[in-house]
Amino acid sequence: MNQTVVITGASGGVGRATAREFARRGARIGLVARGRTGLEAAAREVEEEGGEALVLPTDVADRDQVQAAAAAVDEAFGPVDVWVNAAMTSVFAPFTDIGPDEFRRVTEVTYLGYVHGTEAALDRMLPRDRGTIVQVGSALGYRSIPLQSAYCGAKHAVNGFTSSVRTELMHNGSNVRVTVVQMPALNTPQFSWVLSRLPRHPQPVPPIYQPEVAARAVVYAADHPRRKQYYTGGSTVATILANRIAPGLLDRYLARSAYDSQQTHDEVPPDRPHNLWEPLDGEKDGRDFGAHGVFDARAHDRAPQLWASQHPRVLYGATAAAAMITACALRRRRNG
């Protein structure tokens, strides 16, 4: 399947793993991120897996840069079939310890970066009346947690923006699809490279999944985009359902527990390097962070719930059948 794919945030984490997943199918991939070192390493992995790669150092917060990257992919590989928005940055700190420029920067990358990517994709897909946009979402786009106000706000905004665009496409009878894959806690490098004002090393709230789990979910969503969203990991479903059922109770629980659960026991210096303004995998130090973070020993490489998310009719049918069997058994017991 020789698709042309654009992936933002492709130098590390979910974007990096997703690039490899598409490459195994022979895709031509435009790799978009700021850090050249990570992008070039991602390009080598893509080519090793059988795909073609185009390295596009780009700050997704800059609309013109995103449009230029999209034009470069058009010229090199032809029309874009799939656009994946995965770029992000964050600040780990209480809201009152985040500067206004820092909060704005997170919003510009993690939310407006998706807006710019979606716009660039639609500019090219709508005239052809085909193509798919996949937004890499998060359970935190439904249920916010402390110490991540900028990131949670941006992910909430992505959900609202995407729903609006989707209904506009439906109104116009467009064959262009847009879907969201809501992610759980993932073992990505973000916990080592985002700006943190926490006394101890940031960590994802367990259970933790490997980025390859997320990548498989993204590729599946790109192939089956008619559903408005997919849930990856049982913890994602549990978080969203708990917030619907008992949001106040969840507020109190997170207020008590989420400060400690988002930090390891390891202290970090207050001046540790971060990537809010400049990439850490840039030309100065040449470090490649890869797809994985530092939590390999605690991360799961499978998410059984993902199958249920991808096959809802089977799941609903099995649930209905189980309910009928249970009802019949109870009826026989009462009559007997």
N, C-alpha and C positions, 0 to 999 in steps of 0.2 A: 504494500500500500504506500505509494510514493506521495504522501501528503506534504504540503508545505505548512510548516508550523512556526509560530513565533511564541517564545516563552520569555516573559519578563522575570527578573530575579533568578536568572539561569546560572549564575556563578556559584550558587551554593544552595543547600537545603532542599526544599520541595522542588524548586525550579530545576536544580541540577539533576535530581533523581528522575524528574519527569522527562528531561531531555534524553536521558539514557533509555527510558522506556519507549519513547517515540522512535529513537534511533534504531532499536531492534526491529522495527518494521520498515526500515529503509527511508525514514522521513528526511526531508530537507528542512533544517531547523535554523531559524534566526535566533541567536542567543543574545539576550538583552540584559545588561546589568552595568554597574559602574566599574567594577574591578576587572581590569584586563587580565590579571594573572589567573583569577578563577574562571573567566570566560575562555581563555586559551586552553586551560586544563579541561574544561567541559567540552570544548570542541574536539580535543583529542579523544575523549571518551566516546563522543558521538560517532566519530569516524571509526573507532575500534569496534563499535557495535553495529556498523554497517550503514550509518546515516551520513548525511552531508551537513556541514556546519558553517555558519557565517557569524563571525564575532562582531558584536555591535555595542561597544562601550556607550552607555546611554544612562542619563539620569531621568527616570520616569516622571519626576516632579516637573520636568521641563517639557511642555507640550510639543514644542518645535523639535526637540531631540527625538521624541517618540515618533513623530511624523516622518522624520528623516530616516529613522531605523526601519520603519514600515516600507518606505520607498526603496530602501536598499534591498530589502528582502524581495520585493516585487521584481526589481531589476535582476537580481541574482538567481532567484528560484521560481519566479512566476507568482500567480495569484495565491494569496494566503487562504488555506482551508481551515486552519484552527489557530486561534489566538488564546494563549493561556496567560492570565494575569496572576503573578505570584510574588511580585516584588514587595518588600516590606522593610520597615525599620521600626524601632520602638524605644521607649525610655522606661526603665524599671525604677520607679520612685513614686512616693505619694504625690498627688496632684499639686499640692502646695510647694513641692520641691522641684517642679518642672518649670523651666523658663518659658515665656511666651513664644520665643523663636524656636525653641525645641519642640513645643507642642505643635506649632505650625508645621515644622519640618516633618514630623511623623504623619500628620494629616496629609501633607502634600505628596508624600511617597506612598503611604499605605492606602489612602483613599483616592486622592486625585490621580495618582499613578494608574489606578484602575480606570478612572474616567478617561484619561488620555489614551490608554491602551484600547479601551472599548471604542472610543471615537475613531482612532486610526483603523481599527479592524472594520468597523461599520462603513467607513469611507470607501473601503475596498470590497466589502462583501455585498453591500446593498445593491450596487449596480449589476452584480452578477446573480443576485437573489439566491445566494448559497454561502454557507460558512457557519462556523461554530465558535462561540466565545465561551471559555470556561474561566470562572472566577474562583480562585482559591480562597474560600471563606474560613470561618472558624466558629467553634461553639461559643467563643467569646463575642461573636457578633449577635448572639441571643442573650447570653448571661454574662454580664460584666463582672470582673473581679477586681479587688484592690491592687494597687501598685502598677496597673496597666491602663490607666484612664485614657491616654492618647490612642493606644492601639485598639482598645475595646470600642472607643468612639468611632474610629476609622472603620472597623469591621462592621459595626452597626450600619454605618453610612453606606458601605458597599452593598449590604442586603437591600436597603431601601432604594438605592440608585438602580440596582439590577432589576428589581421587581417593576420599577417604573418603565425602564427600557423594554423589558420583556412584554409588558402589556401594550406598549406602542407598536412593537413588531407584530404582535398578534392582531391588533386593530388594522394594520396595513396589509395583513395576509402575507407577511414576509416568510420566506423559507430560511432566513437566517435565524439561528438558534442561540440562546444564551442560557447558561446553567451555572449553578454554584455548587461546589463541593465543600461541605462544612467539615472542618478538620478537628481532630482531638489534639492533645499534647503530643508534640513530635520532637524527636531527637535531632534537631538541626543546630547549626553553628550560631544561631541568633543569641543563645544564652551566653556565648563567649565574646560576641562582638557588638551587641547593642550597648548604648549608654546606660549605666546602672549606678544608682546612688544607694543601693542596698549595702549593708555591712558585710553580707556574705554572698557567695556566688549564686547567681540566679539559676533556677531550674524549672523545667515544665512540671505541672502538677500531675502526678501519676494517676492512671496508667499512661505510660509513654510508648509511642509507636515509632518505628523507623520511617524515614522519609519515603522509602520504597512503597510502603503501604499507601501513603498519600499519592504517590506517582501512579500506581495502578488504578486508583480511584479516579484520578484526573483523566487518564487515557480512556477508561471506560465511559466516563461522562462525555468525553468528546465524541465517542462512537454512538452514544445513546443520549442525545441532548434534549429529548422531548420533555423529560421530567425537569421541573424547575430547580430541584436541588437534590443532592445526595448527602447522606450522613456517613462519615467514616469513623468507625470505632464505637463500641457500646457506650463509652463514656460521653461521647457527643450526644447520643440519643438521650441518655440519662440526664445530662445537664439541661438540655432543652426542655424535656418533659418536667423535670423538677421545678424549673423556673416558671412553667405554665401553671403547675399545680399549687406550689407553695413558695412564691417569690420572697415573701417576708421572712419565712423560716430560713431560706437559703441566704438571704442577706445576713442574718445573725450568725449563721454557721460560717460563712466566708469571713465575716468581720473577726471571728475568733481564730480561724484556722489558716486563712490563705496567706497571711504574712510569712509564717514559718514554712508552709508547704511549698512556697515559691523560692526557697533558699536552701542551699546545702549547708553543711557545717563548716565549709572552707571560707575563710576570710579572704577578701580581695582588696587591693589598694584602691583608695578613692580616685586615683588618677589613672586607672587602667585604660588602655586604648579602646576606642569605640568607633563605629562607622556611621554615626549620625550625619556628619558633614562630608567626610571623605571615606572611600572604601579602605578597609584594612588589607585587602588583597590587591593593592595597587602596585604601581611600578617602583615605589620606594623600598618596600620590604620583600615584595615578591612572594608572599605567603599565600598558599592555596588552602582554603578551609574545607573544601569538598562538600559533600551532601550531609555527612553525619556530624552531630555534635559530640559531646564528651560523655554521653550517657548510654553507650552501646550495651553495657552490661545489664542495664535495667529496661531496655527497650524491646518491644514485641515486633516481630517481623510478619505477623499475621493479624488480621482483624476479622474474625468470623462474622461479626455483624455486618461487614461490608457486603457480603453475599446477600444478606437479607435486604439491604438497601437497594441492591441492584436487581432483585427479583421480588418485588413487593407482592405481585399477584400470587406467586407460589406461597409466600409467607401468609398472606391474608387467607388463602384457601385452606392452608394447614390449620391456621388459627380457628377458622370457622368450623372446619371438620372436628377439631378437638372440642370446641364448644358444644357442637351437636351431640357428640358421643357422651360428653359429660352430662348434658341435659337429659339424654335418654337413660343414662345410668341412674341418675337421681330420680327420674320418673318411675323406673322399674322398682327402685328401692322403696319409694313411697307406696306404690301399688302392692308391693309384695308384703 
